[in-house]
Amino acid sequence: MKPQEIKIDNADNFGTIVAENLGNIHNYYNGMSAQEAVQLAITLFQNNFPKLQQIAENIARKRVEEITHDLFSKITLQCPDKFELFSDPDIQYNLIEIQKSYVRNGNEYLKNTLASLLIHRVQSSNDLLSICLNEAIKLVPSLTPTLLDLLSLKFIVDYTVNNNITDIPSLNTYISSNILPFIKHEKPTEKDKAHLTSFRCGQESIETSGAFGIALVKHYPQIFTNINNGISLEWPSLGAPDEYPEWKIDDNGNIMNIKQYIINKMPITSEIFEYYDDWLYGFTLTSLGKLIGAINAENKLKIKYNLSIWI
């Protein structure tokens, strides 16, 4: 069966929900149907959100319709057998939190992030991951798009490896498509780092794969094997941005700094070095920071991660 889009009636009778052509979904399991889950979402909102002045009430209704439409359309497409989980008190609590957050904010990035978090939550069978997802749903409304992108940038550079990368051209393509989208024209500030720290997303630590260039060398050593002159990548001082070592880059004994070598081979990395090394070196992510960074990267890059690898 081809999943159909959930539609919400915008008539004056707020709460009249139509889940058209979803009738067959309930045949897949014994539990709450898609139509019942959608109606539940509106009922929860009506029962748990405070009464507002008329203009604000109209905005709130519009936004809860938007988030409900987006959320349940995605569930219908991605995991239609999970509607029964909306009878779980924990899932309902998260749904209420998502509605409240989006009604107050209304930003597109927040709607997408919250919807993705709840979809991962209903699909999760990992207790630790479920707990982390619950916390992320409460925390994400306190983070700006810039902070979300910083978490994604750190997550991708420090905590992921793409096994399809075998040479400089493939690494260059990967950096262009998966890392550059998170580089902003305006550099982050110490206040940004303090905000992420205060919300338990990360912390200053010496336990880091180091500066951007060192992270590339550690994650993709097969690319740099031929130019390494024997310096141990485990040497403690290998990591700080001002400690990029000199490497012999050919049989003639020519020497080049690692950073300069990478920039020469991949000019697109120049702005990443400046952005990443100035701010993200020495900053590690907590489980919560990795999770939020991964979810934001999924939405922005249209990819999927197995979150249980990190949590």
N, C-alpha and C positions, 0 to 999 in steps of 0.2 A: 504493500500500500504506500502510495506517495503521500508523505506528510503534508497537511494543509495548514495554512496560516490561521492563527487564532485572531478573531476579530472581536473588538469591544464596541458595544453600542454607546455612542456619545449623546444619546437623548437625555432629556431632563431626568428621567428615572435612572439616576446614577446607580450602578451596581448591576444593571441588566447586562449580562455577559453572554456572548454567543461564541461557542467554540465550534464553528462550522466544520462539518466533514471529519470530525475527530471521533465519531461514534464507534469505529471499529477498534480504537486503541484499547478500550477496556477489555477486549477479548484476550489480550496478551497476559493478563494477570488477574488475580482476585484482589481488588483494592480500589482506592479512589481513582475515578476517571479524570481525564483531562478537563472535562467540563466542570466537574466538581471542584477540582483544584483551582481553577480560575475563579470560580465563584467564592471559594474560600479566601482567596487573596483579597478580593474586594471587601468581604465581610470583616476580615481581620483589620483592614485599614479603617473601615467605618467604626469599629468598636474600640480601636486603640489610639487613634489620632485625635488630638483635642479640637474642639470647635473653633473655627477661625472666622474672622470678618469675611463678608461675602466675596469680595474680590480675591482675597487670599484663598478662600475656600474653592473658588473656581480654578485657580492655578493649581492647587493641591490635587483636585480631582483630575485635571488634565495630566498631571505628572504621574499620578498613580496608575492611570490608564496606560501611559507610555511604558512604564517599567513593567507592568503586568503583561502587556502585549509583547514586549521584547523578550522577557524572561520565558514565558510559556511557549512562545513560538520557537525559541531555541531549544527548549526541553523537548518539544514535539519532534524536532529535527534530529537531535543528538541522542536523547535517551528517553523515548516515549514510555518505556516500561517503568520509569521511576516516579510517576505521578502518585503512586500509592504512598510514597514516603512523606508526602505532605500531611499525612495524618500523624506524623511523629511530632511531639511537642518541640523538640530542638529545631527541626526544620521550620516549623511555624514561627518560632521565636526569631530565627534568622530572617525569615520573610518579612516580619514586622520591622526589624531593624533596617532592612534594605528599603522598604517603602518609606519609612520616616526620613532616612538619609537623602533619598532622591527627591522626595517632596520638598525638603528644605533647600536643596542645592540646585537640582535641575540640569546639571552639566552632562553633556553627552558622554564624556570620558568616564564619569562616575557611574552612569547607567550601565555602560558596557562592562566595566570592571566588576561591579556588584553582581550583575547577571552571571558573569563567568565564575565568580567565586561560589555562588549558590549552586550552579550546575556541577562544579567540581565537588561541592559538599554532598549533594544527593548521590553522586557516583562513588563517593569515598567509602571504603571498607577498612581503612587504616585509622585506628583510634587517634594516634598522634596527629596525623594529617587533618582529621576532622576537627580536632581541637584548635589547630593552627588556622584552619579555614574560618572557624567561628570567630576567632580573634581578629582575623583580617577583615571580615565583614564589618566589624565595629570600628576598625582603625582606618580603613581606606578613605572615608569621607574627610579625614583630617590631613590628607596628603594632597598636594597640588600635582598637576600633570608633570611638572619639572621634577619633583621628587620621585614620582613613580618611574620616570625615565632614568633617573640616576640609579635607582635600585635595579632596573633592568640591565643597564650598562654594566654595573658591577657584577651582577649575577652571570651575565653571558661571558664576560672576560675572565672572571676568576673561577667560576664554578661549572662551566660547561666545556665540552670538547666535541668537535664535529669530526667523526671518524671518516667522513668522505674527503677530508682535506689531505692531499698528498704532495702538493707542491706550492710554490709561490703564487702562480695564477689562481689556483682554487682557493687559497687563503685570502688573496686579494678580493676575489668575488664574494667570499663569505663576509669579510669585514665590511665591504660596501653595502651588502644587503641586510646584515644582521647586527652591525655595531654602529655604523654611521647614523642610522635613523635616530639614535638616542643622544647624539651630540648636539648641543644647543649653541646658538651664537653667543648668548650671554652666559658667562661662567657662573657656576654655583658659588655660594658664599659659605662662610663658617656657620652662619645662622641655619643654612639648609642642613648641614651636617649635624648641628645641635638638635634640630627638629627631629631628624631621623633617629638620633640617639635617644631622645626623650620619649619617643614612641616605640622604643624597643625593636627597631628595624636593623640597627647596626651599632658598632662601637669601634673606637680606636684600638688597634691591636698590632703587635709585631707578627702575629700569625696570619700572614697574607702572602699570596704568591708574588706580591711586589708590584713594581711599576709595569706599565702596559707592555713594554718590550720583553721584559722578563717573563711575564705571563704567557706571551706567545711562544717563547722559546721552550718553556716548561711544558706547555700543552701540546706543542707540535714539534718535538725534538727531531723527528725524521726529516723535517724540511731544512733544519739548520745543522745537521750532523757534519756535513762536508766542510763547514767553515769554522767549526769549534776547534780551537787549538789546545784542547785538553783541560780547560778551566771547568772545575766541577760545578754543575748547576745547583748542587746542594750547599755550596759555600755560603755561610750565613750572610756575608756582606752583599751577595748577589740579590738585589731586590730594590734598594732605594733608587729613586730617579737620578740622583747625582752620582751613582756608582755603577753606571753601565760600563762593563769591562771592554777592553780592546780585544778584537779577534783577528786572527790571521785569516784572510779571506781568499787567498789563492796560494799556489805552490811557489810563487815568486817572493813570498814573505811580506806581501802588502798587508798593512794593518788598518782596521777601521773599527770605530766604536759601534757596538751592536745597534744602538738607536739609529745612528746615521745609515748603517747598512740596511735596516728595515725600511727606513724612509726612502732611500735610494731605489730599493726594489719595489716599494709600494707607496708612492707619493700621497695617496689618500690617507695614510696613517699619520701624517704630520700634525693635523689638528687634533687627532685623538691623543697623541702623546701629550700635547700641551694641556688638553682638557682633563684627561684621566690622571696624568702624573701630578698635576698641580693640586688635585682635590681628592681623588679616590685612593691614592696610594696610602697604605696603612689603615684603611677602614675596612672592617670585615662585616659581613651580614649575619644576622641571626637567622634562625629558621623562619621567623615571620618575615624578615626582609627578603630572604630568598624566595619565599612563596609569592609575595606581592610582586616582586620583580619578575618572576616567571609568568604570572598571570598577565601583567601588563605587556610583557614581550609577546605572549601568545596573541593578545588582541591586536597589537600593532604590526606584528610580522605574519599573522595568519598561520601560526604553527601550533604544535601541541607538544607538551612536555609530560613525561611520567613523573609527577611531583613526588611520588614515593621514593625516588632515587635520593632526594635531598632531605626528606622529612620522614 
